[in-house]
Amino acid sequence: MSEERPSRSTEAFFGRRHGKRLRPRQGSALSALLDKALVPLDEAVIDVPALFQKPVDDVRLEIGFGGGEHLLHELQRHPRTGFIGVEPFVNGMAKLASAVEEMGGVPANLRVYNDDATALLDRLPESSICGIDLLYPDPWPKKKHWKRRFVNPVNLDRFARVLRPGGRFRFASDIDTYINWTLQHCGAHPAFSWQAECAADWATPYDGWPGTRYEAKAIREGRTPAYLTFRRN
């Protein structure tokens, strides 16, 4: 049975856009974040270095950052790296915005995008990103929804185009079927090599991993997370 591939245009790989109604302060923080940090898609090709308030050495992309715990942790650990966080869920972006407000304003190395990541990926230049993180994405467990899983041949082509040689694609999940799915798809793609060296590697969190609320919930409910790293050949 052949796999159904999505088209090259943008696809809805995410679910709902809205959760609980935002409180006034959350709405104000969200507006401030988007006003200062939203990545514009006005041009056919994004000038990536020009996105950031200060020069950066590298640029990383996190797709579906949830409440932003990992994204904020990483940009503080790596102040010379630019980070682009993608989150279509309004309440997730609002959580990040509130955290940024508490930090005193938008960090110079942070930009965000609040819609489908494929539109952003298609406007990034070739070899412009050093790392892509896809952490606990929606697993779309029903077979009829598998085509909405973000890891698929077309999106891996997108990753391969924007990642520089030696760049990393990191994938974390607590859903066995999606972990296996990702291993199979990346294993079949000529641009990616799985970086595990021993059996313990895929159960070992990434260096400096802060954990997330979703991960903590998964562990409480008896699911074991996996942390996969693939290198762009």
BELGI-V509265 format. One record per residue. N is the residue number from 1. RES is the residue in three letters. SS is DSSP state (helix for helix, strand for strand, loop for the rest). BURIAL is b if it has 24 or more other ideal C-beta (glycine too) atoms within 12 Angstrom, else e. D_FIRST is the distance of its C-alpha to the first C-alpha in Angstrom with 2 decimals. Layout:
N,RES,SS,BURIAL,D_FIRST ; N,RES,SS,BURIAL,D_FIRST
This chain:
1,MET,loop,e,0.00 ; 2,SER,loop,e,3.80 ; 3,GLU,loop,e,6.57 ; 4,GLU,loop,e,9.26 ; 5,ARG,loop,e,12.36 ; 6,PRO,loop,b,15.79 ; 7,SER,loop,e,18.42 ; 8,ARG,loop,e,21.26 ; 9,SER,loop,e,23.66 ; 10,THR,loop,e,24.46 ; 11,GLU,loop,b,22.23 ; 12,ALA,loop,e,23.44 ; 13,PHE,loop,b,22.13 ; 14,PHE,loop,b,25.15 ; 15,GLY,loop,e,26.32 ; 16,ARG,loop,e,29.91 ; 17,ARG,loop,e,32.52 ; 18,HIS,loop,e,35.63 ; 19,GLY,loop,e,36.97 ; 20,LYS,loop,e,40.61 ; 21,ARG,loop,e,43.13 ; 22,LEU,loop,e,44.60 ; 23,ARG,loop,e,48.22 ; 24,PRO,helix,e,50.55 ; 25,ARG,helix,e,50.86 ; 26,GLN,helix,b,47.07 ; 27,GLY,helix,e,46.77 ; 28,SER,helix,e,49.55 ; 29,ALA,helix,b,48.03 ; 30,LEU,helix,b,44.65 ; 31,SER,helix,e,46.39 ; 32,ALA,helix,b,48.33 ; 33,LEU,helix,b,45.29 ; 34,LEU,helix,b,43.39 ; 35,ASP,helix,e,46.58 ; 36,LYS,helix,e,47.09 ; 37,ALA,helix,b,43.70 ; 38,LEU,strand,b,40.99 ; 39,VAL,loop,b,39.21 ; 40,PRO,loop,e,39.73 ; 41,LEU,loop,e,37.08 ; 42,ASP,loop,e,39.78 ; 43,GLU,loop,e,39.16 ; 44,ALA,loop,e,36.18 ; 45,VAL,loop,e,36.52 ; 46,ILE,loop,b,37.97 ; 47,ASP,loop,e,41.02 ; 48,VAL,loop,b,39.94 ; 49,PRO,helix,e,43.31 ; 50,ALA,helix,e,45.13 ; 51,LEU,helix,b,43.27 ; 52,PHE,loop,b,45.36 ; 53,GLN,loop,e,49.01 ; 54,LYS,loop,e,49.78 ; 55,PRO,loop,e,48.40 ; 56,VAL,loop,b,45.51 ; 57,ASP,loop,e,44.44 ; 58,ASP,strand,b,40.69 ; 59,VAL,strand,b,38.29 ; 60,ARG,strand,b,35.60 ; 61,LEU,strand,b,33.09 ; 62,GLU,strand,b,32.15 ; 63,ILE,strand,b,29.39 ; 64,GLY,loop,b,29.92 ; 65,PHE,loop,b,33.23 ; 66,GLY,loop,b,33.89 ; 67,GLY,loop,b,37.65 ; 68,GLY,loop,b,38.19 ; 69,GLU,helix,b,39.53 ; 70,HIS,helix,b,37.68 ; 71,LEU,helix,b,38.15 ; 72,LEU,helix,b,41.90 ; 73,HIS,helix,b,42.29 ; 74,GLU,helix,b,40.75 ; 75,LEU,helix,b,42.69 ; 76,GLN,helix,e,45.88 ; 77,ARG,helix,e,45.09 ; 78,HIS,loop,b,44.40 ; 79,PRO,loop,e,46.88 ; 80,ARG,loop,e,46.42 ; 81,THR,strand,b,42.68 ; 82,GLY,strand,b,41.48 ; 83,PHE,strand,b,38.86 ; 84,ILE,strand,b,36.72 ; 85,GLY,strand,b,35.42 ; 86,VAL,strand,b,32.79 ; 87,GLU,loop,b,32.78 ; 88,PRO,loop,b,32.04 ; 89,PHE,loop,b,33.36 ; 90,VAL,helix,b,37.01 ; 91,ASN,helix,b,38.37 ; 92,GLY,helix,b,36.86 ; 93,MET,helix,b,38.43 ; 94,ALA,helix,b,41.64 ; 95,LYS,helix,b,41.76 ; 96,LEU,helix,b,41.57 ; 97,ALA,helix,b,44.22 ; 98,SER,helix,b,46.54 ; 99,ALA,helix,b,46.23 ; 100,VAL,helix,b,46.97 ; 101,GLU,helix,b,49.98 ; 102,GLU,helix,e,51.30 ; 103,MET,helix,e,50.99 ; 104,GLY,loop,e,53.31 ; 105,GLY,loop,e,51.01 ; 106,VAL,loop,b,47.94 ; 107,PRO,loop,b,47.70 ; 108,ALA,loop,b,48.06 ; 109,ASN,loop,b,44.76 ; 110,LEU,strand,b,42.59 ; 111,ARG,strand,b,40.71 ; 112,VAL,strand,b,38.20 ; 113,TYR,strand,b,35.62 ; 114,ASN,loop,b,34.85 ; 115,ASP,loop,b,31.77 ; 116,ASP,loop,b,28.15 ; 117,ALA,helix,b,28.03 ; 118,THR,helix,b,25.88 ; 119,ALA,helix,b,28.92 ; 120,LEU,helix,b,31.09 ; 121,LEU,helix,b,28.80 ; 122,ASP,loop,b,28.68 ; 123,ARG,loop,b,32.48 ; 124,LEU,loop,b,33.15 ; 125,PRO,loop,e,34.33 ; 126,GLU,loop,e,32.55 ; 127,SER,loop,e,33.44 ; 128,SER,loop,b,35.44 ; 129,ILE,strand,b,34.18 ; 130,CYS,strand,b,34.79 ; 131,GLY,strand,b,32.61 ; 132,ILE,strand,b,29.96 ; 133,ASP,strand,b,29.85 ; 134,LEU,strand,b,27.10 ; 135,LEU,strand,b,28.64 ; 136,TYR,loop,b,27.35 ; 137,PRO,loop,b,25.05 ; 138,ASP,loop,b,23.70 ; 139,PRO,loop,b,20.76 ; 140,TRP,loop,b,19.23 ; 141,PRO,loop,e,18.34 ; 142,LYS,loop,e,16.69 ; 143,LYS,helix,e,12.92 ; 144,LYS,helix,e,13.70 ; 145,HIS,helix,e,15.80 ; 146,TRP,helix,b,13.69 ; 147,LYS,helix,b,13.80 ; 148,ARG,helix,b,17.54 ; 149,ARG,loop,b,17.69 ; 150,PHE,loop,b,19.94 ; 151,VAL,loop,b,18.34 ; 152,ASN,loop,b,15.53 ; 153,PRO,helix,b,15.43 ; 154,VAL,helix,b,17.73 ; 155,ASN,helix,b,20.21 ; 156,LEU,helix,b,20.34 ; 157,ASP,helix,b,21.30 ; 158,ARG,helix,b,23.95 ; 159,PHE,helix,b,25.17 ; 160,ALA,helix,b,25.43 ; 161,ARG,helix,b,27.48 ; 162,VAL,helix,b,29.99 ; 163,LEU,strand,b,30.41 ; 164,ARG,strand,b,33.07 ; 165,PRO,strand,e,32.59 ; 166,GLY,strand,e,33.21 ; 167,GLY,strand,b,32.29 ; 168,ARG,strand,b,30.49 ; 169,PHE,strand,b,27.54 ; 170,ARG,strand,b,28.22 ; 171,PHE,strand,b,25.92 ; 172,ALA,strand,b,27.31 ; 173,SER,strand,b,25.83 ; 174,ASP,loop,b,26.62 ; 175,ILE,loop,b,23.16 ; 176,ASP,helix,e,21.57 ; 177,THR,helix,e,17.95 ; 178,TYR,helix,b,18.61 ; 179,ILE,helix,b,20.58 ; 180,ASN,helix,e,17.83 ; 181,TRP,helix,b,15.37 ; 182,THR,helix,b,18.12 ; 183,LEU,helix,b,18.85 ; 184,GLN,helix,e,15.36 ; 185,HIS,helix,b,15.22 ; 186,CYS,helix,b,18.85 ; 187,GLY,helix,e,18.59 ; 188,ALA,helix,e,16.07 ; 189,HIS,loop,b,18.40 ; 190,PRO,loop,e,21.36 ; 191,ALA,loop,b,23.85 ; 192,PHE,strand,b,23.84 ; 193,SER,strand,b,25.26 ; 194,TRP,strand,b,25.47 ; 195,GLN,loop,b,29.19 ; 196,ALA,loop,e,29.48 ; 197,GLU,loop,e,32.18 ; 198,CYS,loop,e,32.49 ; 199,ALA,loop,e,30.92 ; 200,ALA,loop,e,33.14 ; 201,ASP,helix,e,32.11 ; 202,TRP,helix,b,29.19 ; 203,ALA,helix,e,31.42 ; 204,THR,loop,e,34.30 ; 205,PRO,loop,b,34.87 ; 206,TYR,loop,b,35.44 ; 207,ASP,loop,e,38.99 ; 208,GLY,loop,e,41.10 ; 209,TRP,loop,e,38.45 ; 210,PRO,loop,e,40.26 ; 211,GLY,loop,e,37.78 ; 212,THR,loop,b,36.71 ; 213,ARG,helix,e,37.34 ; 214,TYR,helix,b,33.68 ; 215,GLU,helix,b,33.50 ; 216,ALA,helix,e,36.69 ; 217,LYS,helix,e,35.29 ; 218,ALA,helix,e,32.16 ; 219,ILE,helix,e,34.48 ; 220,ARG,helix,e,36.78 ; 221,GLU,loop,e,33.95 ; 222,GLY,loop,e,32.98 ; 223,ARG,loop,e,29.91 ; 224,THR,loop,e,30.07 ; 225,PRO,loop,b,29.36 ; 226,ALA,strand,b,27.75 ; 227,TYR,strand,b,28.93 ; 228,LEU,strand,b,26.76 ; 229,THR,strand,b,28.15 ; 230,PHE,strand,b,26.47 ; 231,ARG,strand,b,28.66 ; 232,ARG,strand,b,28.22 ; 233,ASN,loop,e,28.72
